[in-house]
Amino acid sequence: MGKPGWTNGDTPGTCTDPNHDPKAVYPNCPDLLFQYHHQPFNYFANYAPGTAARAAHLRDEAEFIDAAKGGTLKPVSFVKPVGEENEHPGYASEHTGSDHLVDLLTAIENGPQADSTLVIVTYDEFGGQFDHVAPPAGWRGVSDKWGPGTRIPALVVSPLLKHDFAVDHTSHDTTSVLATIETVFKVPPLTSRDASVADLLVPQLISPQIGGWRPHG
């Protein structure tokens, strides 16, 4: 009852949380706006239901918040908010998602690992509204056969960021998140794409006097 991962409330035998999926069968009471297709581990056989890898790595967000507060964060975590908190047009709201993001950042900032934690906040689309800057024609940078995609927001929070840096004009894309992880942990690229993009640890932004990035874990 009331365990992370389910909105089953505290009444045994029934799903009592008002936000649970009405088709749910106790004790599996997922949130009404839980998007199963948004969970990337679902697409890999290694993380199939019943596997040890799934049990170890597909965890609930509540556990991430507890880890941030308690200083037991994993070396790398991906946090995917539930539907009503992901700012998606049509069924969520920007302010609810922003409030939730502040809660996550506050848990990290007030935790004992704040000085060794890099946070990257980004989105899988640009918000569904008009973008006044079209993707550049004749692009010769790192991209697929259709060229660069639409611009998406990204926020980088780190104790290593300079306080007086100028505008950085380095081109990045979503794969830069993967490239950053590879740089920090000194692991080889997975594909030619992440091997070619710039990571997010650019000298213009990272303070040199810190002595280099030393990730926790």
Protein Blocks (a to p, Z undefined) as FASTA:
>chain_A
ZZahianbjaehiafbfkbcfkbccfbdcdfklcfklmmklmpfklgghiaklmmmmccf
klmmmmmmnopacfbdcddddfklnopghjacfklmmmmmmmmmmmmmmmmklmmcccdd
ddfbenopacfbdcdehiabdcdfkopadddddddddfkbcfkbccdfbdcdfklmmmmm
mmmnopacfblklmmmccfkbfklmcfknopaadeZZ
